Amino acid sequence: MTRVCVIGGGANGEHAVSLESASAAAEALAARHDVVRLTIDRTGFWRDGEGRPLGLAGAVQVITSCDVVLPLLHGRHGEDGTLAALCDLADVRWVGSPVGAAAVAMDKWATKLVAEDVGVRTARGTLITRSSSYWFDGPCVVKPVTAGSSLGVTLVTKPEQLPRALAAAFEHDDRVLVEEQIVGREIDVAVLRRCDGGWMVAPPLEICGDGIFDYETKYDGSAHFVVPAAVTPTERLALEDAAVRVYDALGCDGVVRVDFFLTASGPVLNEVNTTPGFTEHSQVPRMFAAAGISYDDLLDLLVGDALAAA
């Protein structure tokens, strides 16, 4: 029986969301695998599945006793390649993208540069720091460069809203991205590269609703998802092509969620998530369910591919 280490939590604003992903995945995997749970608490301290303190050294002992690691930390010190680096140094296989790909994908500004270089359109944007100045140039979205789950993201429609929006973003990062507001349908695409090099792209999902898909809307149960999204064959092909190009250019692995705005002139990249939400009701499992792949089978597939990778 395969011994799988599932890691959740994290010392960032997505701690609670990560715990939900890890708990759901561990429970599903336990039916077919020997599952070991590890948690990183809000202070960054490692604990075992019962909440007992382990510390980093103890956690590494657990990790090296396993065949494969499923890191489900969203945000900093997890999704940014930190846990991938730990697994790499410990010589244990893990589910997900390699260190460099995860780090670059977590950086929204760097991701924009990569996407534009391979011909995938992104919103016009400006990178600013605490010492930079920025003036209102029409409706825009202000966001931290490396935070996830829409933390610190604000839609600004009036000049007087800008200072507060910038302050909210700077609470999460020392670099902030200000992008033009894109008017279009919010469409997510899930991409999975198999260990044999083949691609799986799940049916796209549309996020329906008004305003920004913010932290509260994501997790208070009010979000309305439609999958498969009602897109034309031409639109679906354009979305899939753009998602695969960005995934490949970043050097991702495992399953990745690529988020777009679908406009009249085609898809515009919003962001890339190398460790997307992973409860059974999260977007990626919903998309694969629409393709006939259950939550349990998707997890088995990811674990199996990680073990089979050269």
BAFI-3210 file (N, C-alpha, C; in Angstrom, 3 decimals, decimal comma, padded with zeros to 6 digits):
// residues 310
n [1|2|3|4|5|6|7|8|9|10|11|12|13|14|15|16|17|18|19|20|21|22|23|24|25|26|27|28|29|30|31|32|33|34|35|36|37|38|39|40|41|42|43|44|45|46|47|48|49|50|51|52|53|54|55|56|57|58|59|60|61|62|63|64|65|66|67|68|69|70|71|72|73|74|75|76|77|78|79|80|81|82|83|84|85|86|87|88|89|90|91|92|93|94|95|96|97|98|99|100|101|102|103|104|105|106|107|108|109|110|111|112|113|114|115|116|117|118|119|120|121|122|123|124|125|126|127|128|129|130|131|132|133|134|135|136|137|138|139|140|141|142|143|144|145|146|147|148|149|150|151|152|153|154|155|156|157|158|159|160|161|162|163|164|165|166|167|168|169|170|171|172|173|174|175|176|177|178|179|180|181|182|183|184|185|186|187|188|189|190|191|192|193|194|195|196|197|198|199|200|201|202|203|204|205|206|207|208|209|210|211|212|213|214|215|216|217|218|219|220|221|222|223|224|225|226|227|228|229|230|231|232|233|234|235|236|237|238|239|240|241|242|243|244|245|246|247|248|249|250|251|252|253|254|255|256|257|258|259|260|261|262|263|264|265|266|267|268|269|270|271|272|273|274|275|276|277|278|279|280|281|282|283|284|285|286|287|288|289|290|291|292|293|294|295|296|297|298|299|300|301|302|303|304|305|306|307|308|309|310]
n.u [000,850|000,570|002,285|001,201|001,868|000,016|-000,117|-001,199|-002,545|-000,490|001,418|-000,078|-002,591|-004,325|-004,659|-006,897|-008,407|-006,612|-006,431|-008,952|-008,821|-006,715|-007,754|-010,020|-008,830|-007,105|-008,916|-010,288|-008,201|-007,493|-008,974|-007,718|-005,023|-002,166|-002,356|-000,698|-000,892|000,148|000,471|000,944|001,040|-000,488|001,632|003,739|004,766|005,404|003,125|001,755|-000,819|-002,604|-002,291|-000,136|003,051|005,762|007,880|010,285|012,364|011,244|009,065|010,323|011,362|009,003|008,098|010,137|009,632|007,630|006,127|005,294|004,451|001,678|001,316|-000,762|-000,843|-002,016|-000,969|001,633|004,747|004,167|002,467|004,149|006,404|007,933|007,403|007,760|010,490|011,460|010,658|012,136|014,776|014,691|014,535|012,113|009,292|006,757|003,419|002,593|003,841|007,285|009,928|010,814|008,783|006,502|007,206|007,450|004,860|003,369|003,966|002,399|003,130|005,484|004,359|002,647|004,538|005,713|003,459|002,686|004,913|004,626|002,482|-000,016|-002,617|-002,683|-004,022|-003,521|-001,079|000,521|003,387|003,925|005,685|006,137|007,434|006,723|004,717|001,321|-001,270|-004,777|-006,225|-008,592|-011,114|-009,826|-008,082|-006,699|-004,120|-002,256|001,018|001,818|-000,109|-002,870|-006,229|-007,723|-007,107|-006,707|-007,461|-008,938|-011,517|-011,326|-013,108|-013,309|-011,306|-010,872|-010,988|-008,627|-006,286|-007,014|-007,372|-004,788|-003,476|-004,717|-003,798|-001,042|-000,886|-000,509|001,655|004,822|004,937|002,765|000,207|-001,357|-004,002|-005,741|-009,310|-010,836|-013,473|-015,412|-016,361|-015,779|-013,723|-012,508|-009,831|-008,734|-005,710|-003,821|-000,861|000,140|002,214|003,315|003,639|001,390|-001,594|-004,279|-007,159|-009,659|-013,268|-014,179|-014,908|-017,340|-017,491|-020,134|-021,720|-021,870|-019,451|-016,220|-014,709|-014,262|-012,549|-014,538|-016,773|-015,733|-015,616|-017,882|-019,981|-021,678|-020,904|-021,484|-021,133|-020,751|-020,467|-020,035|-018,807|-020,768|-019,590|-018,483|-017,278|-015,004|-014,257|-013,707|-011,522|-009,651|-009,342|-008,332|-005,966|-004,537|-004,293|-002,744|-000,430|000,555|000,885|002,844|004,944|005,618|006,566|005,133|003,707|001,712|-001,650|-003,085|-004,780|-005,945|-006,860|-009,126|-010,383|-012,972|-013,313|-014,787|-012,826|-011,355|-009,588|-008,289|-005,620|-005,945|-004,869|-002,585|-002,858|-001,031|-001,430|-004,351|-007,600|-008,835|-011,017|-013,801|-015,739|-014,477|-013,215|-011,452|-011,748|-014,515|-014,480|-013,079|-014,808|-016,901|-015,797|-015,981|-014,292|-013,902|-013,604|-012,052|-010,744|-009,301|-007,476|-006,071|-004,948|-003,214|-001,422|-000,413|000,821|002,827|004,450|005,229|006,713|009,721]
n.v [-001,193|002,178|004,776|007,837|011,195|013,822|017,251|020,132|023,406|026,075|029,127|031,567|033,697|031,870|029,677|028,311|027,514|025,835|023,789|022,635|021,620|019,762|018,040|016,953|015,657|013,827|012,181|011,033|009,679|007,809|005,501|003,888|004,050|004,260|006,768|009,604|012,390|015,758|018,964|022,438|024,972|028,224|029,758|028,719|026,373|022,895|020,163|016,960|014,679|014,668|017,043|017,290|018,628|018,631|019,893|021,023|019,143|016,753|016,583|016,216|013,672|012,189|012,752|011,585|008,981|008,292|007,389|009,249|012,736|014,826|018,001|020,429|023,142|026,281|029,361|031,461|030,008|027,466|026,897|028,411|027,023|026,336|023,995|022,081|022,359|021,462|018,763|017,955|018,286|016,397|014,165|012,925|012,030|014,211|015,487|017,711|020,904|021,599|023,268|025,809|026,410|026,598|028,765|030,903|030,926|031,690|034,314|036,964|039,056|038,125|035,902|037,146|038,242|035,933|034,732|036,661|036,510|034,082|034,518|034,763|036,692|039,268|041,404|044,931|046,255|047,556|047,361|048,094|049,389|050,013|052,418|053,503|055,574|055,964|056,767|057,274|055,679|055,120|052,486|049,829|046,909|046,148|044,305|042,078|040,899|038,267|036,979|034,695|033,350|035,622|037,468|040,692|041,902|044,386|046,038|049,017|051,841|054,540|057,483|058,171|055,758|054,455|054,815|053,332|050,811|050,198|050,155|047,939|045,891|046,043|045,024|042,374|041,951|043,250|044,114|045,264|044,771|046,630|046,484|046,999|046,971|044,126|043,360|040,645|037,161|035,020|032,376|029,209|026,915|023,614|021,966|019,072|017,388|014,235|011,539|010,270|012,220|012,979|015,048|016,202|018,004|019,403|019,918|023,360|025,715|028,043|030,980|032,433|035,532|038,810|041,474|041,244|038,046|037,449|036,773|036,206|035,489|033,240|031,342|031,367|029,913|031,053|031,237|030,647|028,096|027,010|024,179|021,929|025,050|027,292|027,589|028,267|025,854|026,998|028,974|027,343|025,878|027,952|028,765|026,395|026,068|028,379|027,940|025,572|026,440|028,380|026,814|025,012|026,764|027,825|025,571|023,732|021,024|018,121|018,890|021,934|025,011|027,317|030,581|032,627|035,610|035,656|037,366|039,433|039,497|037,272|035,000|036,312|036,132|035,657|034,541|031,982|028,900|026,748|025,131|024,499|024,973|022,057|020,513|018,258|019,814|021,947|024,005|022,627|019,730|019,644|020,234|018,043|016,047|016,569|015,568|012,945|011,870|010,897|012,407|010,826|009,177|011,075|011,994|009,590|009,290|011,495|010,925|008,466|009,245|010,938|009,118|007,536|009,187|010,012]
n.w [000,000|-000,855|000,808|001,710|002,289|003,421|003,411|005,107|005,986|007,039|007,307|006,582|005,021|003,895|005,428|006,693|004,476|003,216|005,119|004,822|002,189|002,505|004,482|003,196|000,996|002,260|003,609|001,441|000,133|002,036|001,815|-000,011|000,362|002,565|004,656|005,904|007,956|008,024|009,535|009,169|011,433|012,160|012,948|011,647|012,633|012,651|012,913|013,918|012,675|014,766|015,934|017,574|018,538|016,222|014,952|012,482|011,983|012,927|011,215|008,752|009,126|009,108|006,500|004,926|005,422|003,800|000,615|-001,230|-001,397|-000,851|-001,176|000,071|000,642|000,202|-001,213|000,260|001,363|000,629|-001,826|-003,346|-004,066|-001,907|-000,330|-002,289|-002,689|-000,221|-000,285|-002,488|-001,568|000,445|-001,032|-001,800|-003,609|-004,958|-005,382|-007,876|-009,142|-010,120|-008,237|-009,371|-011,277|-009,652|-008,023|-009,864|-011,006|-008,819|-008,607|-009,764|-011,467|-012,770|-014,020|-015,842|-017,614|-018,676|-019,889|-021,832|-023,443|-024,701|-026,264|-025,029|-024,037|-021,528|-018,919|-019,200|-017,112|-014,087|-012,090|-008,739|-005,858|-002,319|-002,367|-004,733|-006,918|-007,936|-010,153|-010,598|-013,322|-014,606|-014,239|-012,292|-011,094|-008,026|-006,634|-004,474|-005,364|-004,803|-003,194|-002,556|-003,142|-003,572|-001,610|-000,321|-002,683|-004,690|-006,429|-008,097|-008,799|-008,582|-008,094|-005,365|-004,066|-004,400|-002,589|-000,253|-001,351|-002,236|000,225|001,404|-000,262|000,175|002,696|002,365|000,739|-000,429|-002,932|-005,438|-007,819|-010,280|-012,355|-015,459|-015,516|-016,716|-018,783|-018,962|-019,217|-016,450|-016,668|-015,859|-016,416|-016,184|-016,208|-016,801|-016,925|-017,874|-016,606|-018,763|-020,591|-021,950|-022,349|-020,287|-020,385|-018,631|-018,912|-019,285|-016,639|-015,559|-013,615|-012,179|-011,539|-009,969|-009,862|-008,182|-007,820|-004,863|-001,673|000,283|-001,304|-002,534|-000,498|001,116|000,274|-001,579|-004,194|-007,647|-009,833|-013,181|-015,004|-017,605|-018,927|-020,866|-023,715|-027,072|-029,525|-030,732|-028,883|-026,675|-027,627|-027,910|-025,246|-024,066|-025,527|-024,802|-022,033|-021,905|-023,184|-021,382|-019,052|-019,993|-020,665|-018,184|-017,011|-015,509|-013,505|-012,671|-011,637|-012,655|-012,217|-014,485|-014,839|-016,570|-018,236|-020,425|-023,273|-025,882|-027,772|-027,296|-024,972|-021,874|-019,739|-016,256|-013,757|-012,520|-010,869|-009,088|-006,935|-006,545|-004,908|-003,228|-002,267|-002,624|-003,767|-004,893|-007,631|-009,518|-009,012|-009,632|-012,359|-013,445|-012,672|-014,378|-016,620|-016,195|-014,305|-011,090|-007,791|-005,996|-007,860|-009,295|-007,400|-006,958|-009,474|-009,608|-007,503|-008,406|-010,830|-009,875|-008,525|-010,649|-012,223|-013,917]
ca.u [000,000|001,352|002,235|001,049|001,874|-000,799|000,271|-002,127|-002,334|000,394|001,488|-000,526|-004,024|-005,120|-004,503|-008,148|-008,780|-005,680|-006,826|-010,117|-008,331|-005,922|-008,624|-010,850|-007,984|-006,617|-010,031|-010,557|-007,076|-007,350|-009,664|-006,881|-003,613|-001,776|-002,243|-000,113|-001,226|000,978|-000,110|001,764|000,081|-000,451|002,935|004,750|005,282|004,901|002,426|001,276|-002,244|-003,368|-001,985|001,019|004,199|006,833|009,002|010,716|013,144|010,311|008,255|011,154|011,406|007,739|008,071|011,053|009,101|006,508|006,454|004,956|003,850|000,656|001,305|-001,967|-000,767|-002,249|-000,332|003,046|005,368|003,562|002,216|005,235|007,533|008,649|007,276|008,396|011,930|011,705|010,549|013,269|015,962|014,526|014,526|010,814|008,460|005,603|002,406|002,566|004,862|008,631|010,175|010,850|007,481|005,594|007,603|007,116|003,401|002,833|004,263|001,486|003,831|006,333|003,471|002,212|005,632|005,827|002,282|002,769|006,000|004,170|001,329|-001,276|-002,900|-002,990|-004,511|-002,503|-000,861|001,703|003,914|004,357|006,167|005,751|008,062|006,233|003,481|000,399|-002,439|-005,965|-006,272|-009,801|-011,391|-008,685|-008,064|-005,468|-003,915|-000,881|001,652|001,980|-001,155|-003,894|-007,609|-008,221|-006,809|-006,166|-007,835|-009,999|-011,911|-011,342|-013,843|-013,227|-009,961|-010,768|-010,904|-007,303|-005,389|-007,419|-007,118|-003,353|-003,135|-005,187|-002,907|000,272|-000,940|-000,187|002,870|005,531|004,750|001,344|-000,095|-002,560|-004,361|-006,989|-010,433|-011,231|-014,884|-015,561|-016,817|-014,690|-013,667|-011,352|-009,451|-007,861|-004,774|-003,054|000,062|000,373|003,617|003,786|003,733|000,096|-002,330|-005,704|-007,747|-011,048|-014,216|-014,027|-015,901|-017,620|-017,887|-021,220|-022,023|-021,490|-018,312|-015,006|-014,802|-013,357|-012,351|-015,820|-017,598|-015,131|-015,696|-019,096|-021,000|-022,556|-020,394|-022,270|-020,275|-021,396|-019,508|-019,159|-019,205|-021,436|-018,723|-018,485|-016,081|-013,868|-013,850|-013,092|-010,205|-008,776|-009,061|-007,466|-004,662|-003,865|-003,969|-001,640|000,778|001,067|001,327|004,083|005,985|006,020|007,203|004,307|003,479|000,494|-002,840|-002,999|-005,967|-005,591|-008,073|-009,213|-011,562|-013,281|-013,825|-015,209|-011,638|-010,655|-009,252|-007,272|-005,191|-006,054|-003,780|-002,301|-002,853|-000,392|-002,031|-005,722|-008,455|-008,973|-012,113|-014,592|-016,591|-013,641|-013,370|-010,749|-012,474|-015,780|-014,212|-012,753|-016,034|-017,661|-015,141|-016,190|-013,246|-014,349|-012,640|-011,143|-009,917|-008,386|-006,396|-005,263|-004,211|-002,131|-000,442|000,216|001,720|003,993|005,300|005,729|007,552|011,137]
ca.v [000,000|003,404|005,662|009,203|012,261|014,965|018,414|021,261|024,515|027,105|030,410|032,629|033,975|030,785|028,537|027,567|026,913|024,737|022,689|021,977|020,831|018,630|017,099|016,247|014,768|012,739|011,259|010,287|008,780|006,792|004,263|003,078|004,276|004,523|008,225|010,269|013,813|016,766|020,309|023,585|025,872|029,617|030,350|028,050|025,203|021,618|019,290|015,724|014,656|014,868|018,368|017,257|019,308|017,824|020,696|020,713|017,904|015,639|016,516|015,632|012,231|011,632|012,875|010,613|007,631|008,129|007,181|010,444|013,808|015,649|019,278|021,195|024,481|027,344|030,615|031,524|028,931|026,212|026,937|029,146|026,135|026,057|022,579|021,299|022,389|020,587|017,377|017,714|018,107|015,147|013,089|012,271|012,528|014,990|015,819|019,133|021,517|021,737|024,467|027,028|026,683|027,038|030,097|031,886|030,993|032,402|035,725|037,368|039,896|037,251|035,079|037,990|038,363|034,641|034,541|037,553|036,056|032,939|034,922|034,733|038,075|039,591|042,772|045,973|046,416|048,246|046,846|049,178|049,046|051,013|053,693|053,948|056,358|055,502|057,631|056,605|055,710|054,398|051,297|048,926|045,920|046,230|042,990|041,720|040,109|036,842|036,398|033,925|033,382|036,999|038,273|042,010|042,318|045,393|046,703|050,463|052,522|055,979|057,844|058,205|054,392|053,895|054,691|052,232|049,559|049,949|049,790|046,567|044,983|046,055|044,210|040,993|041,857|044,513|044,482|045,291|044,848|047,386|046,085|047,504|046,067|043,415|042,979|039,375|036,043|034,369|030,968|028,461|025,723|022,719|021,265|018,019|016,652|012,907|011,152|009,828|013,386|013,320|016,131|016,122|019,318|019,172|020,911|024,638|026,089|029,479|031,560|033,371|036,465|040,198|041,970|040,420|036,751|037,723|035,712|035,853|034,775|031,933|030,364|031,448|029,060|031,796|031,191|029,817|027,572|026,280|023,320|022,681|026,409|027,400|028,268|027,656|025,036|027,879|029,570|026,308|025,582|029,081|028,695|025,252|026,342|029,375|027,319|024,626|027,213|028,986|025,684|024,480|027,789|027,937|024,320|023,150|019,585|017,837|019,601|023,379|025,755|028,552|031,406|033,593|036,375|035,411|038,611|039,345|039,308|036,060|034,863|037,140|035,413|036,323|034,024|030,547|028,301|025,433|024,336|025,013|024,391|020,642|019,722|017,660|020,843|022,993|024,103|021,599|018,457|019,772|020,163|016,662|015,257|016,760|014,728|011,553|011,428|011,205|013,019|009,780|008,732|012,159|011,939|008,402|009,562|012,420|010,198|007,482|009,908|011,430|007,952|006,975|010,169|009,637]
ca.w [000,000|-000,970|001,966|001,199|003,294|003,018|004,223|005,022|006,914|006,520|008,009|005,678|005,086|003,319|006,342|006,887|003,193|003,006|005,999|004,219|001,053|002,996|005,187|002,212|000,202|003,117|003,854|000,218|-000,163|003,080|001,442|-000,889|000,655|003,954|004,667|007,060|007,871|008,685|009,493|009,564|012,084|011,702|013,283|010,850|013,348|012,132|013,855|013,313|012,378|015,989|016,455|018,473|017,926|015,648|014,497|011,122|011,944|013,071|010,001|007,699|009,386|008,623|005,044|004,316|005,624|002,870|-000,796|-002,009|-000,614|-001,487|-000,460|-000,234|001,216|-000,762|-000,844|000,613|002,132|000,205|-003,261|-003,994|-004,309|-000,665|000,037|-003,348|-002,414|000,928|-000,764|-003,381|-000,727|001,201|-002,029|-001,770|-004,712|-004,525|-006,377|-008,185|-009,986|-009,559|-007,441|-010,172|-011,869|-008,594|-007,583|-010,894|-011,150|-007,663|-008,829|-010,830|-012,437|-013,575|-014,846|-016,962|-018,570|-019,359|-020,737|-022,979|-024,311|-025,515|-027,046|-024,279|-023,638|-020,132|-018,745|-019,060|-015,673|-013,575|-010,832|-007,864|-004,528|-001,316|-002,698|-006,032|-006,960|-008,970|-010,267|-011,113|-014,784|-014,956|-013,417|-012,215|-010,018|-007,251|-006,010|-004,098|-006,412|-004,482|-002,341|-003,255|-002,635|-003,727|-000,433|-000,628|-004,037|-004,672|-007,672|-007,885|-009,870|-008,355|-007,613|-003,913|-003,547|-004,667|-001,425|000,621|-002,076|-002,185|001,609|001,623|-000,980|000,821|003,909|002,007|-000,071|-000,626|-004,344|-005,776|-009,244|-010,630|-013,713|-016,007|-015,330|-017,925|-018,797|-019,655|-018,400|-015,723|-017,060|-015,360|-017,173|-015,426|-017,092|-016,133|-017,794|-017,345|-016,488|-020,077|-021,452|-022,528|-021,697|-019,985|-020,120|-018,223|-019,423|-018,576|-015,620|-015,500|-012,333|-012,487|-010,460|-010,186|-009,099|-008,078|-007,139|-003,751|-000,674|000,909|-002,279|-002,812|000,576|001,939|-000,327|-002,482|-005,565|-008,557|-010,878|-014,271|-015,683|-018,500|-019,273|-022,170|-024,675|-028,394|-029,762|-031,016|-027,612|-025,830|-028,175|-027,593|-023,808|-023,807|-026,119|-023,965|-020,745|-022,090|-023,498|-020,144|-018,221|-020,549|-020,589|-016,785|-016,596|-014,446|-013,475|-011,916|-012,090|-012,486|-012,655|-015,182|-014,794|-017,661|-018,599|-021,831|-023,838|-027,280|-028,605|-026,895|-023,545|-021,230|-018,546|-014,964|-012,928|-012,578|-009,527|-009,129|-005,857|-006,443|-003,887|-003,564|-001,720|-003,708|-004,362|-005,473|-009,085|-010,299|-008,970|-010,368|-013,800|-013,814|-012,515|-015,618|-017,630|-015,810|-013,378|-009,739|-006,878|-005,536|-008,974|-009,637|-006,423|-007,259|-010,707|-009,281|-006,706|-009,273|-011,780|-009,133|-008,262|-011,910|-012,925|-013,949]
c.u [000,890|001,175|002,285|001,015|001,084|-000,511|-000,710|-001,784|-001,501|000,306|001,166|-002,044|-004,908|-005,060|-005,767|-008,578|-007,899|-006,031|-008,009|-009,694|-007,611|-006,797|-009,451|-010,019|-007,499|-007,708|-010,318|-009,447|-006,983|-008,021|-008,756|-005,392|-003,404|-001,472|-001,680|-000,388|-000,223|000,307|000,945|000,801|000,303|000,863|004,059|005,329|004,611|004,266|001,970|-000,238|-003,143|-003,100|-000,801|002,233|005,262|008,079|009,432|011,465|012,233|009,459|009,044|011,281|010,136|007,715|008,951|010,615|007,993|007,001|006,264|004,283|002,814|000,591|000,091|-002,000|-000,969|-001,508|001,128|003,487|004,727|003,457|003,354|006,489|008,296|008,590|007,862|009,904|012,288|011,669|011,735|014,540|015,910|014,489|013,252|009,962|007,234|004,668|002,462|003,767|006,227|008,832|010,080|009,502|006,503|005,914|007,217|005,603|002,758|003,006|003,445|002,176|004,718|005,491|002,972|003,293|005,806|004,668|002,355|003,831|005,599|002,844|-000,005|-001,508|-003,178|-003,479|-003,326|-002,315|000,432|002,100|004,384|004,832|005,749|006,352|007,595|005,021|002,617|-000,806|-003,582|-006,051|-007,484|-009,998|-010,239|-008,867|-006,691|-005,296|-002,468|-000,283|001,659|000,912|-002,163|-005,257|-008,222|-008,018|-006,182|-006,504|-009,030|-010,259|-012,059|-012,025|-013,795|-011,862|-009,826|-010,685|-009,486|-006,408|-005,743|-007,152|-005,638|-002,927|-003,541|-004,267|-001,543|000,269|-000,469|001,123|003,522|005,493|003,275|001,187|-001,396|-002,859|-005,645|-008,105|-010,810|-012,697|-015,021|-016,059|-015,611|-014,745|-012,380|-011,113|-008,477|-007,022|-003,972|-002,162|000,374|001,857|004,190|003,896|002,425|-000,625|-003,763|-006,163|-009,224|-011,972|-014,111|-015,198|-016,097|-018,052|-018,911|-021,498|-021,554|-020,266|-017,157|-015,307|-013,827|-013,329|-013,678|-016,684|-017,053|-015,494|-016,947|-020,249|-021,889|-022,105|-021,233|-021,373|-021,128|-020,320|-020,252|-019,697|-019,807|-020,573|-018,810|-017,255|-014,838|-013,341|-013,157|-011,683|-009,215|-008,382|-008,086|-006,055|-003,868|-003,426|-002,770|-000,335|001,403|001,619|002,701|005,220|006,501|006,769|006,458|004,241|002,251|-000,674|-002,726|-004,303|-005,529|-006,868|-008,024|-010,444|-011,783|-013,972|-014,238|-014,021|-010,800|-010,293|-008,139|-006,904|-005,388|-004,917|-003,668|-002,191|-002,253|-000,824|-003,447|-006,480|-008,796|-009,936|-012,907|-015,418|-015,808|-013,703|-012,718|-011,438|-013,831|-015,555|-013,894|-013,951|-016,896|-017,065|-015,269|-015,138|-013,641|-013,232|-011,605|-010,200|-008,912|-007,194|-005,484|-004,384|-003,004|-001,025|000,315|001,191|002,973|004,972|005,948|006,672|009,018|011,951]
c.v [001,249|004,280|007,111|010,183|013,446|016,121|019,554|022,335|025,611|028,412|031,542|032,763|032,883|029,522|027,686|026,850|025,699|023,532|021,919|021,097|019,580|017,587|016,279|015,244|013,580|011,708|010,410|009,281|007,615|005,472|003,336|003,163|004,404|006,024|008,724|011,764|014,651|018,126|021,330|024,600|027,316|030,315|029,744|026,803|023,933|020,786|018,024|015,784|014,862|016,234|018,416|017,888|018,343|018,657|020,247|019,391|016,681|015,468|015,884|014,125|011,555|011,632|011,820|009,174|007,314|007,939|008,449|011,454|014,535|016,972|020,110|022,511|025,492|028,592|030,451|030,355|027,576|026,180|027,619|028,313|025,747|024,573|021,665|021,238|021,457|019,124|017,017|017,457|016,800|013,924|012,241|012,864|013,249|015,234|017,325|019,595|021,543|023,115|025,744|027,402|027,214|028,459|031,163|032,042|031,753|033,910|036,211|038,236|039,041|036,378|035,864|038,068|037,072|034,448|035,398|037,078|034,872|033,235|034,825|036,122|038,186|041,033|043,740|046,276|047,122|047,626|048,025|048,620|050,146|052,386|054,248|054,853|055,834|056,428|056,871|056,791|054,935|053,167|050,301|047,955|045,990|044,911|042,813|040,810|038,620|036,256|035,629|034,116|034,783|037,852|039,594|042,520|043,263|045,913|048,189|051,135|054,040|056,316|057,779|056,812|053,825|053,784|053,527|050,880|049,203|049,504|048,348|045,563|044,905|045,329|042,784|040,850|043,237|044,958|044,322|045,462|045,617|047,103|046,751|046,481|045,444|043,010|041,707|038,306|035,395|032,867|030,347|027,236|024,910|021,889|020,263|017,339|015,321|012,571|010,672|010,985|013,801|014,394|015,729|017,540|019,098|020,204|022,212|024,910|027,598|029,875|032,642|034,270|037,852|040,551|040,992|039,121|036,793|036,574|035,251|035,033|033,380|030,895|030,454|030,643|029,751|031,753|030,240|029,398|026,845|025,499|022,157|024,090|026,418|028,233|027,552|026,770|025,885|028,517|028,546|025,977|026,696|029,072|027,566|025,491|027,326|028,764|026,387|025,369|027,819|027,903|025,213|025,484|027,961|026,697|023,609|021,624|019,341|018,621|021,075|024,004|027,085|029,360|032,492|034,482|036,102|036,651|038,383|039,095|038,109|036,039|035,811|036,438|036,264|035,844|032,519|030,019|026,909|024,538|024,859|024,360|022,953|019,881|019,161|018,706|022,021|022,938|022,960|020,235|018,514|019,625|018,743|015,734|015,366|015,959|013,248|010,998|011,859|011,832|011,997|009,345|009,800|012,166|010,736|008,622|010,462|011,726|009,188|008,104|010,430|010,287|007,416|007,924|009,765|010,549]
c.w [000,000|000,269|001,473|002,362|002,744|003,971|003,997|006,022|006,297|007,277|007,044|005,767|004,529|004,172|006,420|005,608|002,908|003,871|005,424|003,052|001,535|003,680|004,208|001,417|001,024|003,357|002,629|-000,078|000,814|002,732|000,638|-000,554|002,161|004,037|005,992|006,907|008,643|008,521|009,881|010,168|011,626|012,028|012,461|011,493|012,830|013,250|013,125|013,131|013,577|016,614|017,397|017,791|017,439|015,386|013,114|011,044|012,040|011,823|008,856|007,888|008,884|007,104|004,383|004,549|004,626|001,439|-001,622|-001,088|-001,462|-000,712|-000,881|000,545|000,101|-000,293|-000,456|001,500|001,824|-001,303|-004,026|-004,222|-003,052|-000,304|-001,032|-003,119|-001,251|000,502|-001,650|-002,585|000,064|000,293|-001,937|-002,881|-004,175|-005,700|-006,622|-008,972|-009,314|-008,930|-008,275|-010,749|-010,833|-008,149|-008,594|-011,032|-010,000|-007,806|-010,028|-011,883|-013,346|-014,508|-016,052|-018,038|-019,369|-020,337|-021,994|-023,965|-025,176|-026,201|-026,356|-023,690|-022,141|-020,061|-018,666|-017,579|-015,342|-012,244|-009,988|-006,524|-003,569|-001,617|-004,037|-005,866|-008,096|-008,978|-010,929|-012,624|-015,285|-014,102|-013,458|-011,060|-009,352|-006,505|-005,569|-005,168|-006,081|-003,575|-003,191|-002,630|-002,665|-002,488|-000,861|-002,009|-003,973|-006,081|-007,377|-009,078|-009,744|-007,769|-006,098|-003,286|-003,609|-003,430|-000,507|-000,045|-002,048|-000,788|001,895|000,940|-000,306|002,162|003,640|001,241|-000,162|-002,079|-004,682|-007,282|-009,430|-012,092|-014,159|-015,755|-016,675|-017,792|-019,619|-018,699|-017,716|-015,983|-016,529|-016,233|-016,319|-016,381|-016,270|-017,165|-017,143|-017,345|-017,816|-021,065|-022,091|-021,719|-021,393|-019,664|-019,844|-018,851|-018,615|-017,638|-015,650|-014,092|-012,634|-011,286|-010,814|-009,346|-009,079|-007,336|-005,966|-002,743|-000,084|-000,044|-002,552|-001,763|001,451|001,354|-001,328|-003,940|-006,408|-009,721|-011,925|-014,999|-016,344|-018,773|-020,676|-023,116|-026,012|-028,556|-030,033|-029,741|-026,720|-026,308|-027,830|-026,113|-023,497|-024,339|-025,260|-022,638|-020,865|-022,393|-022,240|-019,215|-018,687|-020,413|-019,162|-016,305|-015,500|-014,550|-012,608|-012,479|-011,720|-012,967|-013,248|-015,361|-015,864|-017,537|-020,082|-022,384|-025,294|-028,205|-028,166|-025,422|-023,101|-019,927|-017,297|-014,055|-013,083|-011,155|-009,606|-007,971|-005,649|-005,292|-004,237|-002,670|-002,895|-004,443|-004,916|-006,998|-009,849|-010,209|-009,686|-011,874|-014,239|-013,626|-013,770|-016,765|-017,291|-014,872|-011,969|-008,922|-006,421|-006,648|-009,388|-008,679|-006,664|-008,483|-010,417|-008,486|-007,569|-010,260|-011,086|-008,857|-009,539|-012,647|-012,846|-013,035]
res [m|t|r|v|c|v|i|g|g|g|a|n|g|e|h|a|v|s|l|e|s|a|s|a|a|a|e|a|l|a|a|r|h|d|v|v|r|l|t|i|d|r|t|g|f|w|r|d|g|e|g|r|p|l|g|l|a|g|a|v|q|v|i|t|s|c|d|v|v|l|p|l|l|h|g|r|h|g|e|d|g|t|l|a|a|l|c|d|l|a|d|v|r|w|v|g|s|p|v|g|a|a|a|v|a|m|d|k|w|a|t|k|l|v|a|e|d|v|g|v|r|t|a|r|g|t|l|i|t|r|s|s|s|y|w|f|d|g|p|c|v|v|k|p|v|t|a|g|s|s|l|g|v|t|l|v|t|k|p|e|q|l|p|r|a|l|a|a|a|f|e|h|d|d|r|v|l|v|e|e|q|i|v|g|r|e|i|d|v|a|v|l|r|r|c|d|g|g|w|m|v|a|p|p|l|e|i|c|g|d|g|i|f|d|y|e|t|k|y|d|g|s|a|h|f|v|v|p|a|a|v|t|p|t|e|r|l|a|l|e|d|a|a|v|r|v|y|d|a|l|g|c|d|g|v|v|r|v|d|f|f|l|t|a|s|g|p|v|l|n|e|v|n|t|t|p|g|f|t|e|h|s|q|v|p|r|m|f|a|a|a|g|i|s|y|d|d|l|l|d|l|l|v|g|d|a|l|a|a|a]
***
